[in-house]
Amino acid sequence: MDFDSVNFITIFWVRIFLVFAFLVFLLKNTIKVERAKVNMTHQDLADLISVSRQTINSIEAAKYVPSTVLALKIARVFKTAMEEIFELEVGD
């Protein structure tokens, strides 16, 4: 590969990382509240949507941004709109 190709690839991945990091810190959710309403554990929710308990914990703690499909599955479990569970911080 030439320098321009390497430079383009590097810039591309840096931008992807920054967008992801931006979303991780600005996306909040109400999964913990929704689970409490129906007396559901991390493991119960994980089993219903076929992920690990650790994944649910990471999403709840805003350390992991779920895919759209996973967010929709979570919303379906709680019989609510995805936007009711996941939202960007104020001002975004």
Secondary structure by P-SEA (a helix, b strand, c coil): ccaaaaaaaaaaaaaaaaaaaaaaaccccaaaaaaaaacccaaaaaaaacccaaaaaaaaaccccccaaaaaaaaaaacccccccccccccc
